[in-house]
């Protein structure tokens, strides 16, 4: 059980986070890992992990949720994966010709995903979603993309140009992607009727929304009617809904599908898979003009391919999805009961599939609130729970869940106090978190190193107004 010191320090983490802002734009290499996603002066910089536990540079231990942005399903440092990677890279990592691991990994993948006939590996989810869009454009001779109004598909222009952070993307490119709402066939029909589209891309389901009866079948029919390729994004659902992907659960057959995250239990690997007639346009068995599909220096490096093969073996010999769902159900039930005890059921909710839970924080008026979310995160961090969600892994034990529910129960009185007084004023350290994808750095713009700014506001070593009377130790 993580220690819960009365004066848990984030001194070194905050100093290192400030230094990161000097060296790395945003202070993080992934926007959703940024310091603006956490309470302002509680930004743990991690050193190691084991199972579902992680430690920061200040020596604090946490039960972690989210698990590497949902990329770790078996647990940090999972032995069989680590051993397989070490054995593979001991004989070299990257060569000038394919290795036997590329063939073995492709065979493993296609055995797990029967809707696909060919596969190509890469490193990031954006690599393969963008390759899928390019391939669809080549197949159809069209440009426009119909993309579901789901949170994220790619860092590349065709998608990021539709978001709040569209700076640097030409207007002509932004217009080529049209968004449509999920679970709304009439809306998609109207989009596809309006122009010629190369493809439709969507997640089959999300952590909070299941497809309504007939919806995915209707999407498939519309794609066939309009001659658009259907691309299913399995980044999150693959290896978390099922080893065979959400497409196997809902019985939908895509033309192309995109995979990543949990494929390597945290190691960098992604995959574009699809029907042979389309995938071969990137190969040597076509008389058509070729497509520059995927060609990455590090796509076939041996470490990640070995990690993927070890993940496949783990899913074949055990039931990690069942274990994740068991932990998630225990957590959802326990948190919901604790919230109900405090009379806060309308203000704090756990939602989603058991293996992919999120929490919703609402203010006095029952409106979703970043400020109340930050207060909840603050109090969980204080008590040894780290995570922007309640996404579990197979490494979360019943005891880890019990520890987390206890932390939630201890955090709720302060949340209730904020509801009763109508704001988080006097209870929250620093500014609320902000959406990761937003047009301007405000409301979490950094004018000076965070530690110096904190000193300027409250003075070195001053008491921080919070539920435990902790002190900041910046010196």
Beta strands, then each sheet from edge to edge (+ up, - down):
strand 1: 46-50
strand 2: 53-56
strand 3: 61-64
strand 4: 118-122
strand 5: 144-148
strand 6: 177-180
strand 7: 197-202
strand 8: 229-233
strand 9: 256-259
strand 10: 270-274
strand 11: 348-351
strand 12: 358-361
strand 13: 385-386
sheet 1: 1+ 2- 3+ 13+
sheet 2: 4+ 10- 9+ 8+ 7+ 5+ 6+
sheet 3: 11+ 12-
end
